[in-house]
Amino acid sequence: MPQKGSVRFHTQVIHAAQRPQDWQGSTLPPIFQTASHVHQTAEGLSQTFAGQTTDHIYMRLTNPTNRILEEKLSILEGGQATVIMSSGMAAVSNACMALLRAGDEFVAGNSLFMSTYLLFTGVFQRYGLTARLVEPTDEEAIEKAINDKTRFIYMETIGNPKMDVPDLARTSEIAHRYGLPLVVDNTLATPYLCRPLDLGADIVLHSTTKYLSGHGAAMGGAVIDGGNFSWPEERFPDFKPFLDRKGPLAFADKVWREHHINFGTTQAPLHSYLTMIGLDTLAVRMERHIENALEVARYLMERPEVAWVNYPGLEGHSSRPTAERQFGGKGFGGILTFGLENQKTCHRFIDSLKLIYHLANLGDCKTLIIHPYSTQYVSFDETKKESLSVTPDMLRLSVGIEAKEDIMEDLGQALDGLSK
Ligand SMILES: Cc1ncc(COP(=O)(O)O)c(C=O)c1O
């Protein structure tokens, strides 16, 4: 592999952290399916427990297959250290918990993935942790919500399902002005479209279950530490032992040592392996997702049965200028929402699709659809659904990489059927 960073993203995503010379020539990483590892000497294991070596001890702590994926993701996101976990929600909850103490607050964009929203507004509240939710694109509101108890700012690169795109560079400037780190869930954009650390963010999170894998065969999450935040003692006194031990990697050490290990959010090495198989094709898949999504969005706009389409790539979309700049002209992602007449029409429409899968996931190479109002958000009260822009007439489409004509033909025949 040429020097890290010296090759283009399409090459890097395939070759980063590849070491066939250490894998008996295998072009794919080995799966180390073992709960624990043998150590040759008592002194050696004692040193490893003391953190003086990076040898593996026990799968809940580290695993050689997981470590390869950690290295890959650090390279792809431009981070200094990554901790792989069992799911995207493990990454979200562990990262936030590592940043918070009882009574602390944080500011988050209100355009949040459903479980993240429930964690922030339900579970965290019971533990005395307050999420101040603001419009992610309203920089004045973000600044106003910061106070002495704030510990970080949290954003999603592309809000799900609101499809809004916050300006990460400007948000990180606000965060840093107040001595706070910016945490970004980059699941929907992936490092193909956006590298939040390059824009000033400090921590990046992923559900690797989605685009990074792309095949829907594996679950996983990742916490990536940019290694540039200084964790000033006045606001982060609890970081002192981690700074003493790991310097710039204090956060990665804290999230791993305090939370990942003790909450037991272990990633099964098979899932890391499957994720890496998918990762090889991320760049070409994203190109195709993006191209197909724009075409499908434009097609839906032309259909009289469709009341509205929400996709940041459409002319006139409020997030289009930010997305265009932030994503370097590479496009606007693979997810869109659109409206039909009402919930009944949405259900009829889903039931008549022939190619598109009806299921709760996104970022798969197959095109997926869901009616969020009556599924993921069914237990939310009306006010909450409204604040999250989850309306009865809304469908969410995760546009896959099939031939776009086939996706549009399937949508078209289901739309035709509505008037029968
Ligand atoms: C933006 C975002 N973050 C986090 C998650 C949670 O990921 P997982 O399902 O892997 O726990 C999801 C899942 O859909 C998501 O869309």
The ligand as an SDF file (V2000), in Angstrom:
LIG
                    3D

 16 16  0  0  0  0  0  0  0  0999 V2000
  -28.0700    8.5340   11.5450 C   0  0  0  0  0  0  0  0  0  0  0  0
  -28.1110    7.2620   12.3240 C   0  0  0  0  0  0  0  0  0  0  0  0
  -27.3570    7.1400   13.4360 N   0  0  0  0  0  0  0  0  0  0  0  0
  -27.3660    6.0210   14.1740 C   0  0  0  0  0  0  0  0  0  0  0  0
  -28.1630    4.9530   13.8450 C   0  0  0  0  0  0  0  0  0  0  0  0
  -28.1760    3.7220   14.7140 C   0  0  0  0  0  0  0  0  0  0  0  0
  -27.4840    2.7050   14.1120 O   0  0  0  0  0  0  0  0  0  0  0  0
  -27.6830    1.1440   14.4600 P   0  0  0  0  0  0  0  0  0  0  0  0
  -29.0220    0.7480   13.9430 O   0  0  0  0  0  0  0  0  0  0  0  0
  -26.5230    0.4850   13.8040 O   0  0  0  0  0  0  0  0  0  0  0  0
  -27.6320    1.0290   15.9640 O   0  0  0  0  0  0  0  0  0  0  0  0
  -28.9580    5.0150   12.7000 C   0  0  0  0  0  0  0  0  0  0  0  0
  -29.8260    3.8840   12.3200 C   0  0  0  0  0  0  0  0  0  0  0  0
  -30.6490    3.9740   11.4240 O   0  0  0  0  0  0  0  0  0  0  0  0
  -28.9410    6.2100   11.9190 C   0  0  0  0  0  0  0  0  0  0  0  0
  -29.6950    6.3460   10.8200 O   0  0  0  0  0  0  0  0  0  0  0  0
  1  2  1  0
  2  3  1  0
  2 15  2  0
  3  4  2  0
  4  5  1  0
  5  6  1  0
  5 12  2  0
  6  7  1  0
  7  8  1  0
  8  9  2  0
  8 10  1  0
  8 11  1  0
 12 13  1  0
 12 15  1  0
 13 14  2  0
 15 16  1  0
M  END
$$$$
